[in-house]
């Protein structure tokens, strides 16, 4: 907040959304604003449709009296669109502002087909999902997109992505916004893009581990990446490269898709396990094939997954020692008992006891929806941040 006497309408909305102040009296006390000023700023939020009155709350005055009327964020006034791209598969959804999925679709979408084709198809998916959810395109306030590569969040462009040939530096935001307009007829909306592991971590931390101040999620699918959430915010590094643990060198001779030899992803990802299985005559071409074999209890798949877990666990010992997280979550195609067992074997063997004394090593709770939930939350937190609330109110003439 900018200061008690300077609190804006956006600051008041933030106090209500966070639950720190949910009555007019509590807002006065939290901000130092007069009753009249609080009323004026709340009136703007009511006219925008972003606030509503709830049931009676606690009595504001120590002298008693009628219960004060509570204030609530009106999460029915808009919806968010979200999509999560993998290398050969995608998932998209319409979500409420609180993260509830209203309609969802998944299907084949190959990133190697290029950004123009993939983002054009996503626009069509979004139009169909809005119809399925019974929502008008005009109610969409923004779009969130998770991609399997490093992202410069200032521009929304991926930077030298090993898993996304043809996407480097492409204007993803602009193309997806145009695709949305082409297929729905609605005006342009903000588009936010981030790395898939980042958004999975954000979604999982917010919904299941909100009290964890240092949270790490490792996604092991076609590649390997990590998302880090510190004090409730995604940690991206200086240009979006944080968490790219799949390209840490582990001393092997295998050639990675990035062009280097010995990367962790080249020996321990779902794609790497699939190649090892194929070499033994087991039909497997991708991490999703490995996932299906693990679900069926295929013995060779189980053995290779456990070995991959040990290799990842060796690297994670350093990650845990550096970040000292409270939760280390394993997600993606290989996130099962065999892989997790391997991770724990090497992690607890190599990391300092001090680093793991209060560490929970778990598997994903939201599953394949984590990236969607995280992408939706990213849009909401961006659009309703105090500084942006003021801009949007002025643009609306409120």
N, C-alpha and C positions, 0 to 999 in steps of 0.2 A: 504494500500500500504506500502511496506517495507521501502520506502524512495525515495525521488525524483530522486537521482542519481543511485539507485539500482533497479528501476522499471523493472520488468521482462516482457516477452511476455504475461504472464497471467495477469499482471496488466494492460497492454495496452488493452487486450481484455475486461477486466472488465470495463474500461473507455468507450470503444466503446459500449458495451452491455447496460450500464446504461445511455448512451446518454450524459455523462459529457464531452466527448471529441470525436469528430467524424471526425476530419481531422488530417493530419500529423502535421500541425502547432499547432493545439490545443493539441495534444499529447506531442509535445516538450515542450509546455508551462506548461502543467500539471505535467510533470515528471522531467523536467530539463535535459532530455537526448538530445544528439546531433542529428542533422538530420540524420546522417549516422546510428547511433545506433537505432533510431526509425525505420528506413528503414529496417535494418537487422532483427529486432524482428517482424516487420509486415510481412516480407517475410516468416518467419516460419509459421505464422498464415495463410497466403494465401496458402502455400504449404499443410498445413493440411486440407484446405478446410473450415476453420472456419470463414474467413472474405471474403468480396467481396466489390467492389467499387460501390458506388451509384451515384446519380446525383450530379451535381456541387452544392457546398454549399456556404457559405459566403466567402468573400475574406479575407484571413489570414492577409495580409499585410495592414497596415494603409495607405500605399502609393497607394493602388489600384492594379489593374491587373486582371488577369483572375480568376474566381471563383475556389476555391480549390475543389478537388475531395473528396466527403464524403466517409466514411468507414462504413460498416454495418456488423453486425453479420449475417453470412449465415445460416439461420435456415432450409435450405433445405438439408443439408449434412447428417442428421441423423434423426431418429425418436425414440420415447420413448414408452415403453409398461407400462401400469398401470392397477392395479386391486384393487377393493374395496370389501372386504369381509364383509358380515353381518352374522348373525348366521345361516340363512337358505337361503340366496340369495347372489349373487355376480354380479358384473359388471366389465367388462374389456374393454380396448380400446387401439388403436394405436393413439398416439398424435404427433404433430409436436413439435419442440423445443420451440415454443411460446405458446403451450397449445391448439392448435386447434385439435379437435377430427376428425380423418380421418376415423375410423371405430370403431364400438362399439357393444358389445354383453352383454346381461344380462340373467340370468337364475338361476335355483335352484342349490345351492351348499351348503351342510350342514356341518358346521364346526365340528359337533360332529362325522362326519365320519372319522375324523383324518387328520393330516397334510399331510401324504403321499398321500392319495387319493385326497384330495382337491387340493394340489399343482400340482399333476400330471395332473389333469383335467385342471387346469389353463394353463399349458403348451400347451395342445391341443387347448384351446381357442385362445391362442396367435398365434399359427401357422395359424389357420383359419382366424383370424383377419388380419394378415399380407397379406395373399392372397387376402382377400376382399379389403384391402386398396391399393393393387398393390405395396407393398413394399417388398424388399428382406430382409431376416432375417439378412443379414450382415450389413444392415443400422441401426439396433437397437443398441443404445449406452448404454442403461440401462433399468432396470425394477424397478418400484415403486409399493409397496404393502401396502394397508391400512388394518389393522386388528382391530377387536373389543375387544382390550385388551391392558394392559400396556406393553410397549416395551422398552427393553434396547437397545437403538439405537447404542451403541458400537458393540454389537454382532448381532443385528437384531432378537433376541429371545424374545418371550413373557414371562412375569414373573407372575406366579400364576394368570392366567386369568380366572375369574369366568365364563365367557361366552364361553370359548374355552377348554373344557375338553380334555386332551391328548396332548395339545400343549405346555405345560410348559417346557421351556428350549430347545425346538426342534430347529434344525438348518434349519430355514426357508429359509435363503439366499441360502445355499448350495443346498437344495432340489429343489427350484424354478429355480435356474440356471441350474441344471441338466435336469429338466423337459423341460425347454426352448430348450436346446441343443438336447435332445432326439426327440422332435417333429419338430424341424426346421433344424437340421443338422448344425446349426451355432455354432461358438465358444462361450465360456462362456462370460457373460456380468455382470457388477456390478448389485447387487440387494439391494435396500434400503427398509427397513420396518419401519413403524411407526403406531401409534395409529390412528384409523379412524377419531376421532373428531379433532385430531391435524391437519391431512391433509385436512379435510374439512375446518377448520379455515384458514389454509394456502392458500388454493385455493380461498376461498371467499375474504379474505383480499387482496390478490394480485390483483385480477381481479376487485373488486368493491370498495375497501376501502384502497387503497394503501397509502393514506395520514394519515390514522388512526394509531397512534403510540401504542395504547393499545386496542386490539380487542379480544373479547371473543365469541366463538360459543359454544352453548349447543346442543348436539344431544340427542333427546329423541326418542328412538326406542325400541327395545327389552330391552335394558338397558339405562343408562343415563351416558353421559360423556361430558367433556368440553375440548375444544382446546383453547389455549391462544397464541396470536401472539403479541410480544412486539418489537417495533422498527424493524419490518419486519422479525423477526426471531421467530420460534416456541419456546415457553418456556416449557421445559419438566421437570424441577426439576432436582435433582441430579441423579436419576436412571430411569427416564421415568414415574414416578407416578403422575406428576402434572395433575390436571384437573379431577381426578377420583371422581367427586362429587356425583356419584350415590351411593357411600358407606358412605356418611355422615349420621350419625344416626339422625333420626327425631322423635324418641320416640314411634313409632308404634310397634306392636307386630308381624308384618308379617315377615316370614322367607325369607331371600334373598338367591340367588343362591350362594353367597360367603360363606354361612354357618352361617352368623350372623343374628340377628334379628333387625328390625327397620331401615334398610337402605332406603334411598330415592328411589332407584330403585325398591325396593320391594313394594312400595305403589304408585309410580307416573310414572313409565315407561309405554311404550306401552304394554309390557307383563303384567304388573300389571292391567292396564285398561282392557285388554282382559280377564283376569281371573275374574274380577268383572262383566263384561258383561256376561260371560259364566255362572256365578252363578245365574244370573237373567233369564237365558234361551236364551240369544242372542248368536248365533253361532259366536265365536271369539276365535282364538287360538294364535294369535300373534299381534305384533304392526302393521303389514301390513293389517291385517283384520280390526283393529281399524281405520286405515287410510281410508279404503274403506267405512266403516260405517260413518265416519265423512264427507266424500265427499258426501254421500247420505243424510246427514242431520239427521241421526238417533238420536232421542231425548235423549235416555239414554247414547249413546256414547258421545254426545255433553256435557251432564251434567257431566259425569265422567271425560272427558278430561279437562273441566274447573276446576274441583276440583283438578285434578292432576297438572294443571298449577299453582294453588294457592300454593300447597305444594312445587313445584319447585321454585316458586317465593320467598317463604320464605327463602329458602337456598340461592338463588341468591342475596338477599339483603346483605348478608355477603360477597359474592364474589365481588359484585360491590363496596362495601365499602372498601374492601381490595385492589382491583386492579384499581379502578377508570377508567374503560375503556370508550372509546368514542362510541363504538358500542357493543351492546349485541345482538347476532343473535341466533334465535331459529331455529333448523333444525331437520330433522328426521320425523318419521311417525306421530307424534302428532303435528307437526308444522303447526297449522291452527288457525283460528280466536278464537275458544273456548279456546284452551290451552293458546294462547297468551294473551287473556283477563284475564285469571286467573293469569298468571305470573305478568302482570302489576298491578293487584289489590294489591297483597301482596308485590311486589317489591317496589312500590312507597310508600306504607304504612309503611314498615319496614326500608327501607334504609334512610340514612341521605340525606336531600335535596341537600347538597353540592355534594354528590356522583352521583346524578342523574340529576343535572342541565344541563349538557352538554352530556347526554347519549341518544343515539338512540337505541330503542328496535325494532328490525326488524326480519323478517323471511328470510330464505335462498333465494338467487338469483339464484344460479347454480343448486339447487335441488339435484337430485340423482347423478349429475356429479361432485359435489364439491370435493369428495374424489379422483376421477380420476385426476382432474385438479391439486389438491394439490400434489398428488403422482408424477405426471409428473414434476411439478415445482421443487419438492424436488430433483429429479434425475438431472435435468438440473443445478440447483444451486450447487449441489455437484460436478458434472463432470467439470463444467467450472469455479469453484473457482480458483483464481490465482495460489495457490500453487499446485493444481492438474493439471492445464493446463501444467505447466512445466514438471511434471512427465509424462503426456500423450504424450507430444511432443517428449520427449527423447525416450519413448518406441516406438514411430512411426519412430524414426530415423530422425526427422525433426529438 
